[in-house]
Amino acid sequence: MENIFIGLDIGKKNVDVAVPVGNGGFSCFRVNNTPEGFAKLQADLEKRKKDLANKKMKVLFWLVSEATGIYYVPIHTYFVSKGYNFTVVNPLSISKFREEQLKINKTDKEDCKLISKFGYQNAVRLGSTPAPDLEIRKLTQLQVLRRCLQQNLQRLGGVMENLKFAQIKENYVDSFVQKSITDTKNEFLEVQGKLIEVIKLVYPKEYKCLESIPGVGPNLIIEIITETENLQKFNNLKAFRSYAGVVASNHESGTSVYKKPKLAKTANRNLRRALYLSSLTAARHNKECRELHDRLPPHLLPKQKLIHVANKLATQIWFCVRNKELYKPESQRTKAPLPPKGGSKRRGFGFSKPKRHHYCSF
């Protein structure tokens, strides 16, 4: 069975589609970014599949698109529910692929063709992207509202600070800003309480595991559940820490090119901010994080030390949530047994591979 990768360039109103037709050609058309448009696209694909079946060609349509904010979610959810393979790609990967292909023009038509070509090379390796759970989508909406209220609080705080240093004090403006701050703060606390309530109801085990880690508070729990879809986005710890932005990226080549390691700007800034602020508490109250902070070399800046602590905290979060275990100090953990002496170290010849624990050194 042959895979045919269909490129989708998704916008707010329309979806540009590129269907390969052989010999390097494409059939390009546009549908609306609505359920009616999705049904029209599905009918077109089924017709093409039937025509190819009459020619005794078995094909499997595989859709590929960029992660364009929230605009890709409806079409992604629709086709995954219909049984289609659908891969959502990081836009940065498409941008680098365009540079690799030495493409100059950038239009909607060219973009969907480029995404189709990218799919032929990488979609099977990346695999089909599962649709987000309904509960995750609800939590994401609450999280967006929470962030808006938080930003409003910060803006109103700046206005209040400005009024304190003003030469002329206007009673109406002062009372209005104070009332707005009070109302916005109450709304923010209400939305945050609703978020915690939903998380406790939908993910009770994960919430208890996260709450048991010293230094992890409600803000970080909300970010972990909503931004990482309950850590289901990642297959390993390395990918999670890279997404959280707590690992440094290196840039060097031979003896002539060398740049100091620095944090990548492509990480999730909301999750990194939450981890960094939680590391302030973890460096004082989390024993393992405190010991790590104290043994780091003195030439490191305080912020650099806190990034190391955030990395350690991310490791604890990963293993507690994925293993569904409450956090335990290192002294209370049971380590994996050592292999028998004289036995082979290969799996299946003497002993099975020991289970990896979350007390691994940083």
ABEGO torsion letter per residue (X at the ends): XBBBBBBBBBBAABBBBBBBAEGGBBBBBBBBBBAAAAAAAAAAAAAAAAAAAAAGBBBBBBBBBBBBEAAAAAAAAAAAAAGBBBBBBBAAAAAAAAAAAGBABBBAAAAAAAAAAAAAAAAAAAEBBBBBBAAAAAAAAAAAAAAAAAAAAAAAAAAAAAAAABABBBAAAAAAAAAAAAAAAAAAAAAAAAAAAAAAAABAAAAAAAAABBGBBAAAAAAAAAAAGGGAABABAAAAAAAAGABBBBBBBEAABBBBBBBBAABBAAAAAAAAAAAAAAAAABAAAAAAAAABBAABBAAAAAAAAAAAAAAAAAAAAAAGBBBBBAAABBBBBBBBBGBBABBGBGBBBBBBBAABBX
